[in-house]
């Protein structure tokens, strides 16, 4: 049996798919992380976990994503954002002995991108 925690974060940022300033638009992005301790009999120390995730997301908060170095030549759509965030957070959380199983990112309730290296979990908007 797989046991995991599900945490959601939100941040506001703007982006443009064609790097034209007049086409920039803002979103409140929602990030959902599915995690567990490497040793699943241990609990996640939420304050340590939360600090790492918030520190990471702070670099994107209220930014124009096209101007953030990682997206200088990578279109900041939810697919590319999800891939970058997943790889970065997986690395950072591993230092806390936390496995990141899946990351969901959405720019609105109708559009969610999921990335996972092992399992597929339902999204926050899943009806069942």
Beta strands, then each sheet from edge to edge (+ up, - down):
strand 1: 5-15
strand 2: 25-37
strand 3: 63-64
strand 4: 98-108
strand 5: 111-116
sheet 1: 3+ 1+ 2- 4+ 5-
end
